[in-house]
Amino acid sequence: MKKILVLLYLIASASLSAMAQSEEVAIGGDVAKPFKINASNFAEMKQVSIKVKSNDGKEHEYTGVALFDILTKAEAVPNNQLRGKSLTKYVLVSAADGYQVVIALPEIDPAFTDQTVILANKQDGEDLAANYGPYRLIVPRDKKPARSAMRVISIDVLTAKKP
């Protein structure tokens, strides 16, 4: 019985790994030009690298695309000027396992911050491991890496509204 369970676990793990590597990231919500990120168009975008300390205290270099650049391509902010009503917009990042995190647009806009939040596909020069990728959000200045969501499948721009 144990051998059967182990075999089923290995098959399920392999299937999940294969699925994770083939996923696209849907960019949508309150944007003028929704699109999907895949390996091909991701490679064509401007790549940036940032260094982040992990929970084990080791520093890793992540490479990917600035979240701001992705949202600029989707035309998330009219005229690329974050002000007025646009300041009520936020980003909802969703992972394959249902995990979700929120980032306010001023947290990624270079006019408001020096922090560069990226959607990474590489760690230390290598593709992300299947359980982390193929895409991972990296929020470098958070004291806890809780918003560095793994296996990202969608990035939606939403507008906060008072109920």
N, C-alpha and C positions, 0 to 999 in steps of 0.2 A: 504494500500500500504506500509506503514511504517513497519507493522508487517512482511510482506513478505520479504522486504529488510533486516530486522534484522535477520529473519530466514535464508535467503540465506547467509548472512555474517557469521552467526554462523556455518552453515554447511561447508562453504568454509574454515573457520578458523580451524575447527576440522579436515578437510581433510588435510590441510597443516601441522598441528601439527603431525598427524599420519605419513605423508610422511617424515617429517623432522626426526622423531625418527627412521625410518627404513633405512635411507640412509647409504651408504658406502662412504668411501673416496678413490678415485682412486689415486694411486701414480704412476706417469709415466713421460713421456718426455725423456730426455737424461739420462736414467738410465739403468744399466745392467739387473736389476731384478724388473720390474714393479709388483705391487701387489695392492690389495684392503684391506683397513682397515675396519674391522667390529667389533662389540662389543666383539666377541670371541678372535680374535687375538690381539686386542688392549689391552685387560686385561692381556694377556700373556707378553706384553712388559714391560720393566722397567718403573715404575711409578715415577714421580717426582711432587713436589708441589712448587708453587711459590706464593708470596703475591704481589698483585697489588692494587693500589688505583684506585677506579673508579671515574667517573665524579662527583659523589655526595660527594666525599671526603672520603668515607668509604673504608676500606681495605678488600679485599676478597682474599681467598686462592683458587687457581685453581690447579687442579690435572689432570695430563695427561702424555703424552710421549714427550720427547725432540724432536724437529723437526730434530735435527742433527742425533739422533738415528734412526728415521724413514728413513731418506735419506741414512744413512749408511746401513740399511737393504736392501734398493733398489740399493745399490752400485752406488750411484750418482757420487762419486769421485773415480777415479782409485787409487787403493792401499791406499785409505783413506788419501792421501796427497794432500792437497789443495795448488797447486802452478802452475806456468806457465799458460797453456791454461785453466786449471780448474778454475782459478781466474776470468774467464769471464762468469762463470755459475751463474745463479740466480734462485730463486724459484718463481713461479707464483701460488699463492693460490687463488682458485675460490670458491665463495659461491653460494648457491642455488638460490639467487636472482640476480645473474650476477655480483655481486661486486667482484673486484679482487684487490689483493695487491702484491707487489714485495718485496722480501728480497734477498739481495746478500748473497752468501754462506759464506763469511767471517763473516757476522753478527751472524751466528749460530755455527760456528766451534770453539770448545773450545781452539784450538791452536791460535785463533785470538782474542777471546773475553771471558769475564767472564759471559756474558749475556746468559740466557737459555730461548730460545723461545720454547713454548710448543704447542702441539695440545691437548687441554683440553677437558675432557668430564664431569668434575665435578667442581662445584663452592661451596665452603664452605661445602664440604662433600656430597653434593647432586648432582644428575644428572642435567645437564644444562636444563633450561627451554626450551620448544619446539621452542620458537622464537630465541633462542641462539644456540641450538645444533641440533643434538647430539654432534657435534664437533665444537670447537671454537679455532681459533688461538689466542694465547696470546703473545704479544710482550711487555715485562715488562718495558723496559726503554724508550719507546716512550713517549714524553710529552703529546701527544694526542693519544687516543686509536684507531685511524683511521685504523691502520693495524691489529688490533685484530678482524679479520673477523669472523663473526658468520655464523653458518650453512654451514661449509666448506664441499665441495663435491669433490674437486680435488686439488692435489698438484703436480705441474709439474716442473721438472728441465729443464731449457732452457739455451742455450748458446747465449750470446750477440755477434752479428756480425756487423761490420761496413758496412753500405749499400754501 
